[in-house]
Amino acid sequence: MVKDDIINLVHKRVGFARNEAAHAVEVLFDTIKLRLMSGEDVNIVGFGKFCLRNKKERIGRNPKTGQEFTISARRVLTFKPSKNLKEMVNQK
């Protein structure tokens, strides 16, 4: 599924005009991005939580040559699905 598929679903299910649905989806994604960029977690009840984690600088190794190098400190984005989402995905 791509963003255009989401826009089409919002258009069909909610009844928005296609350009209104596209605008609503863009606003949602932009809001999530802005909150994450500011360092906040985004928790969507019943869906999951997007979190930023700080990773420390560490030593890595090239598996082909064995040469060591430094992996810089960085922030990584993680997603933790809600209990409800996990249950829904695991139902058969």
CORBEL-V300710 format. One line per field, one symbol per residue. ss: DSSP state (@ for helix, = for strand, . for the rest). psi: psi as a letter, one per 30 degrees, with the letter a starting at -180 (. if undefined). burial: b if it has 9 or more other C-alpha atoms within 8 Angstrom, else e. A space follows every 50 residues. Layout:
ss=???
psi=???
burial=???
This chain:
ss=..@@@@@@@@@@@@...@@@@@@@@@@@@@@@@@@@@....===...=== =====..====......====..========.@@@@@@@@..
psi=kleeeeeeeeeeefglleeeeeeeeeeeeeeeeeeeegglljjjkfdakk lkkkklklklkjfefgkklkklklkkklkjlleeeeeeefk.
burial=eeeeebbbebbeeeebebebbbeebeeeeeebeebbeeebbbeeeebbbb bbeeeebeeeebeeeeeeeeeebeeeeeeebbeebbeeeeee
